[in-house]
C-alpha cells in the first residue's frame, strides 16, 4: 500500500490534547492544504483563521455556548476556523473538503485534529475572532499533539458498497 | 515535503478520460478510503454505488438531464455514487468528506477523478442505479485515466488566511 493510502486509512479524530503548542509553520502547512482543497466551481469561497491565543480560544468557547475553558474544542492549543462567503451555494461541501484535506495534512505531519461543529451556535461577533466581513464561520479544526494513544483498530460499517457491472 | 503533503497539494480535477476501464480492485481501494472518511457523530450514513456499465452510465446521464452519452460525467468509465440516509443532518458534509478522501486516494493510485454534481437533478428512480431504499444520491465521483496532461501550475486565491496570535 502506498504512503498516501496508508495515511488516508489511518487518520482518526482526537479529542484530548497536550498543552504543547503547534509550531506556526506546521499549522500554516496544514492550512495551505486546505487552500488547495477541491471546491465547487473553483470559487474558493473560504477564509482560514488560525487562533493560537489561549485567551481567544476560551473566548470563542464561551461564544459558542461553552463554559469558556476551551472544552468545545477539547482544549486544543490551536484552532483553524473555516469561514465561507455569505450565501455561497456550496458552503457546506467546500468547508468539508477543506476540513478533510487539513485533517489529512495534520495526520501526515504528526499532528492530531478533530472537526468541531459548535461554531454554528455562535452569535454574530465574528470580527473579534479574525473572521473577515461577509464571511460566516462553518467549522473549526482543533489542532495539536494528541494526549491519548491512537484508538487502534477501527471498525467501519459493513454493507455500504454496491457494484453495478 | 512528505509524500502525503505532496499528494494533497498536487491533486487536480480531470474532465476528460480515456476509454480504458479502471480495474475493479483499484476502484474498490478508492471506495474503501471513502468508507474511512471522517463523518459527523461517526454515523457513517453513506452508501457507495460503483457503476462500471457504460449502458448504466449513459442511462444515469439521461436521468440527470444530459443527452445520454455520458457527458454529465465527462465520459468517465467508472462512477461512484455517494448516497446518504434520508434526513441525515450532516448529509452534505459527510458526502464531501468521503468525496475528498476518494479523490485523494484516486490521485495516489494514478487515477484521475472529478466531483460531478448534477445528481441532484435526478428523478426518484434511484433503485435502478443501485442506490438502496432510504438513501438519497448526493454526489458522483467520475473515475478513470485522464486523457489530458495535468494543468501544471495552479494558482489559489491570495489573502485567505488570518493569524490571531
Interface residues (C-beta under 8 A of the other chain):
Chain A: X2 X3 X4 X5 X7 X8 X9 X11 X13 X24 X28 X29 X31 X32 X33 X35 X36 X37 X38 X40 X44 X46 X47 X48 X49 X50 X51 X52 X53 X56 X92 X93 X94 X95 X96 X97 X99 X100 X101 X103 X104 X105 X107 X108 X109 X115 X117 X129 X130 X131 X132 X154 X156 X157 X160 X161 X162 X163 X164 X165
Chain B: X2 X3 X4 X5 X7 X8 X9 X11 X13 X24 X28 X29 X31 X32 X33 X35 X36 X37 X38 X40 X44 X46 X47 X48 X49 X50 X51 X52 X53 X56 X92 X93 X94 X95 X96 X97 X99 X100 X101 X103 X104 X105 X107 X108 X109 X115 X117 X129 X130 X131 X132 X154 X156 X157 X160 X161 X162 X163 X164 X165
